[in-house]
Amino acid sequence: MMTDSRDSTIWRKSSYSPNGNQDCVEVGFQAPEVLVRDTKDRSGGTLSFGAAEWRAFLAGYRSQAH
């Protein structure tokens, strides 16, 4: 049986979650990746981003947010 190195990831729930935190994601940092998963379905899959991709995602989000 293989152990997934992501098991030791410390996850942070999004601080901007509508609907009383029911519709939110969690972000984990597992160098060199940034991981994202659905809080309601933690075993349902994880998206993985490189550092440059993550910065581009955040910049795009921030430009649309307000």
C-alpha positions, 0 to 999 in steps of 0.5 A: 500500500502506498502512502500519499505524501498529501496526508500530512498537508495542513489544510486551510478553509477559505475565509471568503465562503458564502452560505455559512461556510457550506460552499467553500474550498480548502487550500493546502500547501505541499511544496512545490504544489498548492492543493485545492479541494472541496470542503464537503467532499474531501476525498472527492479529488484534489486540484494541484497548482504550481506556484506561478499558476496559483499566483495567476489564479489569485490575480485573476480572482482579485481582478474580478472580485470587487 
